[in-house]
Amino acid sequence: MKKSRFPILIAGSLIALFAVAVLAFEPFSNFGSKSVPIAATGTVQAIFTPGDDAGKLIVDAINSAHRQILVQAFSFTHRKIAEALIAAKRRGVEVSVVADREQTRSVPTSVVADIAAGGVPVFIDAEHTSAHNKVMVIDAGTPEATLITGSFNFTQAAQYKNAENVLVLRGNAALTDLYLKNWQRHREHSQPYR
């Protein structure tokens, strides 16, 4: 009795269809690139609010910057962090901020205008419903590379009212570079503030 190749063709077609479906509906991550594990290197500091002084930890990291500070901010009302960024710019550090459009427009206590008035280039990210990143990339590409991230908006409420977290990661060049590239992608579609 001759065996039919029909079941094999159906099985092969279903596998191919499944593969196409998986690729078509794969979560959009990292702007189309595959996420790869990054080796754990360097040091990590974790801090929590309310209670811990996250603002001071961030200001200290800004004050230790030698070359560059790149910021992504959703909401920004923390005056001491803003003043530290302006002071870094004045001492010759390249500082640049990408901020969320709606938060910059609608929050009356936003310090984004003050940061821009202090000579820091500010760009508005209106490409997304929320430009919700809370990130600082400090001295990428150097041994002092530092990455700040977490749930902590650069706000007074995040410091004193909300339950938030901040991670300060030092000495992980690959991770810092990944965040640098993400910052650059968002900077490319952002518009200059005012």
TORKOL-4160 file (C-alpha; in steps of 0.2 Angstrom, whole numbers, padded with zeros to 4 digits, m for minus):
194
<pt num="1" X="0000" Y="0000" Z="0000"/>
<pt num="2" X="0007" Y="0017" Z="m0005"/>
<pt num="3" X="0008" Y="0030" Z="0009"/>
<pt num="4" X="0001" Y="0047" Z="0006"/>
<pt num="5" X="0013" Y="0062" Z="0008"/>
<pt num="6" X="m0002" Y="0073" Z="0012"/>
<pt num="7" X="m0001" Y="0072" Z="0031"/>
<pt num="8" X="0018" Y="0076" Z="0030"/>
<pt num="9" X="0014" Y="0091" Z="0019"/>
<pt num="10" X="0000" Y="0097" Z="0031"/>
<pt num="11" X="0012" Y="0095" Z="0046"/>
<pt num="12" X="0026" Y="0105" Z="0037"/>
<pt num="13" X="0014" Y="0118" Z="0032"/>
<pt num="14" X="0007" Y="0120" Z="0049"/>
<pt num="15" X="0025" Y="0121" Z="0056"/>
<pt num="16" X="0029" Y="0135" Z="0044"/>
<pt num="17" X="0013" Y="0144" Z="0047"/>
<pt num="18" X="0016" Y="0143" Z="0066"/>
<pt num="19" X="0034" Y="0150" Z="0063"/>
<pt num="20" X="0027" Y="0165" Z="0053"/>
<pt num="21" X="0013" Y="0168" Z="0067"/>
<pt num="22" X="0026" Y="0168" Z="0080"/>
<pt num="23" X="0037" Y="0180" Z="0071"/>
<pt num="24" X="0022" Y="0191" Z="0067"/>
<pt num="25" X="0016" Y="0192" Z="0085"/>
<pt num="26" X="0033" Y="0192" Z="0094"/>
<pt num="27" X="0033" Y="0206" Z="0107"/>
<pt num="28" X="0041" Y="0222" Z="0100"/>
<pt num="29" X="0057" Y="0224" Z="0111"/>
<pt num="30" X="0072" Y="0234" Z="0109"/>
<pt num="31" X="0066" Y="0242" Z="0093"/>
<pt num="32" X="0067" Y="0226" Z="0083"/>
<pt num="33" X="0083" Y="0219" Z="0089"/>
<pt num="34" X="0084" Y="0203" Z="0099"/>
<pt num="35" X="0087" Y="0205" Z="0118"/>
<pt num="36" X="0103" Y="0196" Z="0123"/>
<pt num="37" X="0108" Y="0192" Z="0141"/>
<pt num="38" X="0122" Y="0204" Z="0147"/>
<pt num="39" X="0135" Y="0198" Z="0160"/>
<pt num="40" X="0133" Y="0205" Z="0177"/>
<pt num="41" X="0148" Y="0216" Z="0180"/>
<pt num="42" X="0152" Y="0231" Z="0191"/>
<pt num="43" X="0142" Y="0237" Z="0206"/>
<pt num="44" X="0123" Y="0240" Z="0209"/>
<pt num="45" X="0116" Y="0251" Z="0222"/>
<pt num="46" X="0097" Y="0250" Z="0226"/>
<pt num="47" X="0088" Y="0263" Z="0236"/>
<pt num="48" X="0069" Y="0265" Z="0240"/>
<pt num="49" X="0057" Y="0279" Z="0244"/>
<pt num="50" X="0050" Y="0286" Z="0254"/>
<pt num="51" X="0063" Y="0285" Z="0267"/>
<pt num="52" X="0080" Y="0283" Z="0257"/>
<pt num="53" X="0087" Y="0299" Z="0249"/>
<pt num="54" X="0086" Y="0294" Z="0231"/>
<pt num="55" X="0088" Y="0313" Z="0226"/>
<pt num="56" X="0105" Y="0314" Z="0235"/>
<pt num="57" X="0111" Y="0297" Z="0227"/>
<pt num="58" X="0106" Y="0304" Z="0210"/>
<pt num="59" X="0114" Y="0321" Z="0213"/>
<pt num="60" X="0130" Y="0313" Z="0219"/>
<pt num="61" X="0131" Y="0303" Z="0203"/>
<pt num="62" X="0128" Y="0318" Z="0193"/>
<pt num="63" X="0142" Y="0327" Z="0202"/>
<pt num="64" X="0154" Y="0313" Z="0199"/>
<pt num="65" X="0151" Y="0314" Z="0180"/>
<pt num="66" X="0167" Y="0319" Z="0170"/>
<pt num="67" X="0161" Y="0319" Z="0152"/>
<pt num="68" X="0143" Y="0317" Z="0148"/>
<pt num="69" X="0125" Y="0315" Z="0156"/>
<pt num="70" X="0111" Y="0309" Z="0145"/>
<pt num="71" X="0093" Y="0310" Z="0153"/>
<pt num="72" X="0077" Y="0303" Z="0149"/>
<pt num="73" X="0063" Y="0310" Z="0160"/>
<pt num="74" X="0044" Y="0307" Z="0161"/>
<pt num="75" X="0040" Y="0320" Z="0175"/>
<pt num="76" X="0053" Y="0331" Z="0181"/>
<pt num="77" X="0050" Y="0342" Z="0196"/>
<pt num="78" X="0065" Y="0338" Z="0208"/>
<pt num="79" X="0074" Y="0355" Z="0209"/>
<pt num="80" X="0090" Y="0349" Z="0216"/>
<pt num="81" X="0092" Y="0336" Z="0202"/>
<pt num="82" X="0089" Y="0350" Z="0190"/>
<pt num="83" X="0101" Y="0361" Z="0198"/>
<pt num="84" X="0115" Y="0347" Z="0198"/>
<pt num="85" X="0112" Y="0345" Z="0179"/>
<pt num="86" X="0114" Y="0363" Z="0176"/>
<pt num="87" X="0130" Y="0364" Z="0187"/>
<pt num="88" X="0137" Y="0349" Z="0177"/>
<pt num="89" X="0134" Y="0358" Z="0161"/>
<pt num="90" X="0142" Y="0374" Z="0168"/>
<pt num="91" X="0158" Y="0364" Z="0173"/>
<pt num="92" X="0160" Y="0357" Z="0155"/>
<pt num="93" X="0150" Y="0341" Z="0156"/>
<pt num="94" X="0139" Y="0338" Z="0140"/>
<pt num="95" X="0122" Y="0336" Z="0147"/>
<pt num="96" X="0106" Y="0333" Z="0137"/>
<pt num="97" X="0088" Y="0329" Z="0142"/>
<pt num="98" X="0074" Y="0320" Z="0132"/>
<pt num="99" X="0058" Y="0324" Z="0141"/>
<pt num="100" X="0039" Y="0318" Z="0139"/>
<pt num="101" X="0029" Y="0331" Z="0130"/>
<pt num="102" X="0013" Y="0330" Z="0140"/>
<pt num="103" X="0021" Y="0330" Z="0157"/>
<pt num="104" X="0032" Y="0345" Z="0152"/>
<pt num="105" X="0017" Y="0354" Z="0146"/>
<pt num="106" X="0004" Y="0350" Z="0160"/>
<pt num="107" X="0014" Y="0349" Z="0176"/>
<pt num="108" X="0015" Y="0367" Z="0183"/>
<pt num="109" X="0030" Y="0363" Z="0194"/>
<pt num="110" X="0040" Y="0355" Z="0180"/>
<pt num="111" X="0058" Y="0361" Z="0180"/>
<pt num="112" X="0061" Y="0357" Z="0162"/>
<pt num="113" X="0060" Y="0375" Z="0157"/>
<pt num="114" X="0073" Y="0379" Z="0170"/>
<pt num="115" X="0084" Y="0366" Z="0164"/>
<pt num="116" X="0083" Y="0373" Z="0146"/>
<pt num="117" X="0086" Y="0391" Z="0153"/>
<pt num="118" X="0101" Y="0384" Z="0162"/>
<pt num="119" X="0109" Y="0380" Z="0145"/>
<pt num="120" X="0105" Y="0362" Z="0144"/>
<pt num="121" X="0099" Y="0356" Z="0127"/>
<pt num="122" X="0081" Y="0349" Z="0130"/>
<pt num="123" X="0071" Y="0338" Z="0118"/>
<pt num="124" X="0053" Y="0334" Z="0119"/>
<pt num="125" X="0048" Y="0316" Z="0114"/>
<pt num="126" X="0030" Y="0316" Z="0107"/>
<pt num="127" X="0032" Y="0300" Z="0098"/>
<pt num="128" X="0024" Y="0290" Z="0111"/>
<pt num="129" X="0008" Y="0291" Z="0122"/>
<pt num="130" X="0020" Y="0292" Z="0136"/>
<pt num="131" X="0039" Y="0294" Z="0135"/>
<pt num="132" X="0040" Y="0285" Z="0152"/>
<pt num="133" X="0058" Y="0281" Z="0154"/>
<pt num="134" X="0067" Y="0287" Z="0169"/>
<pt num="135" X="0085" Y="0285" Z="0165"/>
<pt num="136" X="0102" Y="0294" Z="0166"/>
<pt num="137" X="0117" Y="0288" Z="0156"/>
<pt num="138" X="0133" Y="0295" Z="0163"/>
<pt num="139" X="0150" Y="0294" Z="0155"/>
<pt num="140" X="0146" Y="0280" Z="0143"/>
<pt num="141" X="0161" Y="0272" Z="0135"/>
<pt num="142" X="0172" Y="0275" Z="0150"/>
<pt num="143" X="0178" Y="0265" Z="0165"/>
<pt num="144" X="0167" Y="0277" Z="0176"/>
<pt num="145" X="0151" Y="0273" Z="0165"/>
<pt num="146" X="0136" Y="0274" Z="0177"/>
<pt num="147" X="0118" Y="0270" Z="0173"/>
<pt num="148" X="0103" Y="0276" Z="0184"/>
<pt num="149" X="0086" Y="0269" Z="0181"/>
<pt num="150" X="0071" Y="0262" Z="0191"/>
<pt num="151" X="0053" Y="0268" Z="0194"/>
<pt num="152" X="0059" Y="0285" Z="0202"/>
<pt num="153" X="0053" Y="0300" Z="0192"/>
<pt num="154" X="0064" Y="0315" Z="0195"/>
<pt num="155" X="0050" Y="0322" Z="0206"/>
<pt num="156" X="0047" Y="0328" Z="0223"/>
<pt num="157" X="0032" Y="0316" Z="0224"/>
<pt num="158" X="0044" Y="0301" Z="0220"/>
<pt num="159" X="0055" Y="0307" Z="0234"/>
<pt num="160" X="0043" Y="0310" Z="0248"/>
<pt num="161" X="0026" Y="0303" Z="0244"/>
<pt num="162" X="0028" Y="0288" Z="0232"/>
<pt num="163" X="0035" Y="0270" Z="0234"/>
<pt num="164" X="0049" Y="0270" Z="0222"/>
<pt num="165" X="0065" Y="0262" Z="0218"/>
<pt num="166" X="0082" Y="0268" Z="0210"/>
<pt num="167" X="0096" Y="0257" Z="0204"/>
<pt num="168" X="0113" Y="0265" Z="0201"/>
<pt num="169" X="0124" Y="0253" Z="0191"/>
<pt num="170" X="0142" Y="0256" Z="0188"/>
<pt num="171" X="0155" Y="0247" Z="0178"/>
<pt num="172" X="0144" Y="0238" Z="0166"/>
<pt num="173" X="0149" Y="0245" Z="0149"/>
<pt num="174" X="0138" Y="0233" Z="0139"/>
<pt num="175" X="0122" Y="0238" Z="0149"/>
<pt num="176" X="0126" Y="0256" Z="0149"/>
<pt num="177" X="0129" Y="0255" Z="0130"/>
<pt num="178" X="0112" Y="0247" Z="0128"/>
<pt num="179" X="0104" Y="0262" Z="0137"/>
<pt num="180" X="0114" Y="0274" Z="0127"/>
<pt num="181" X="0108" Y="0267" Z="0111"/>
<pt num="182" X="0090" Y="0268" Z="0117"/>
<pt num="183" X="0093" Y="0286" Z="0122"/>
<pt num="184" X="0100" Y="0290" Z="0105"/>
<pt num="185" X="0084" Y="0282" Z="0096"/>
<pt num="186" X="0073" Y="0293" Z="0106"/>
<pt num="187" X="0083" Y="0308" Z="0104"/>
<pt num="188" X="0082" Y="0306" Z="0085"/>
<pt num="189" X="0063" Y="0308" Z="0084"/>
<pt num="190" X="0062" Y="0321" Z="0098"/>
<pt num="191" X="0060" Y="0340" Z="0094"/>
<pt num="192" X="0070" Y="0354" Z="0102"/>
<pt num="193" X="0061" Y="0362" Z="0117"/>
<pt num="194" X="0053" Y="0378" Z="0112"/>
